[in-house]
Amino acid sequence: MKALVWSKENCPYCEQAKSLLESKGIEFEVRTIGAEYTKEQLLEAVPTALTVPQIFLDGELVGGYTELKKKLT
């Protein structure tokens, strides 16, 4: 299983999501908005995104931290 996390700096839910993925041994790529990625790029990937994190597992949109937690526990 592989994950993709759209994130931003100083986002507690983003950090919790990354910690959860690490604890489950799931490899993940982080795309940080404001650093190497733009909000527009996030909206191309997830047109309905209003918040971060936006998390994909194996290419499928899971949603945010709460949805990730439900899926993995």
C-alpha positions as CSV (number, residue, x, y, z in Angstrom):
1,M,0.0,0.0,0.0
2,K,1.2,3.5,-0.8
3,A,-0.2,6.8,0.2
4,L,-0.1,10.4,-1.0
5,V,-0.7,13.2,1.5
6,W,-1.5,16.7,0.3
7,S,-0.4,18.8,3.3
8,K,0.7,22.3,4.5
9,E,3.1,23.6,7.1
10,N,1.9,23.8,10.7
11,C,-1.2,21.6,10.1
12,P,-1.9,19.4,13.1
13,Y,-4.2,17.0,11.2
14,C,-1.5,16.7,8.5
15,E,1.0,15.7,11.1
16,Q,-1.4,13.2,12.7
17,A,-2.1,11.6,9.3
18,K,1.6,11.2,8.6
19,S,2.2,9.7,12.0
20,L,-0.7,7.3,11.6
21,L,0.7,6.2,8.2
22,E,4.2,5.7,9.7
23,S,2.8,3.7,12.6
24,K,1.0,1.4,10.1
25,G,4.2,1.0,8.0
26,I,2.6,2.6,5.0
27,E,5.0,4.4,2.6
28,F,3.8,7.9,1.7
29,E,4.7,10.9,-0.4
30,V,4.0,14.3,1.0
31,R,3.0,17.2,-1.3
32,T,3.3,20.4,0.7
33,I,1.2,23.3,-0.5
34,G,3.1,26.6,-0.4
35,A,6.5,24.8,-0.7
36,E,6.8,22.8,-3.9
37,Y,3.1,22.6,-4.7
38,T,0.3,25.1,-5.2
39,K,-3.3,25.2,-4.0
40,E,-4.3,25.0,-7.7
41,Q,-2.4,21.7,-8.1
42,L,-4.3,20.3,-5.1
43,L,-7.6,21.4,-6.6
44,E,-6.7,19.7,-9.9
45,A,-6.2,16.5,-7.9
46,V,-9.2,17.0,-5.6
47,P,-11.6,19.5,-7.1
48,T,-13.8,19.4,-3.9
49,A,-11.0,20.0,-1.4
50,L,-11.7,22.6,1.2
51,T,-9.1,21.5,3.7
52,V,-5.9,19.6,4.1
53,P,-4.8,16.9,4.5
54,Q,-6.2,15.3,1.4
55,I,-5.1,11.6,1.4
56,F,-4.9,9.0,-1.3
57,L,-4.3,5.3,-0.7
58,D,-3.2,3.4,-3.7
59,G,-4.5,6.2,-6.0
60,E,-8.0,6.3,-4.3
61,L,-9.1,9.4,-2.5
62,V,-9.7,8.6,1.2
63,G,-10.3,12.2,2.4
64,G,-8.9,13.8,5.5
65,Y,-7.3,12.5,8.7
66,T,-10.7,11.4,10.2
67,E,-11.5,9.3,7.1
68,L,-8.0,7.9,7.1
69,K,-8.2,6.9,10.7
70,K,-11.6,5.1,10.1
71,K,-10.1,3.3,7.1
72,L,-7.0,2.1,8.9
73,T,-8.4,1.2,12.3
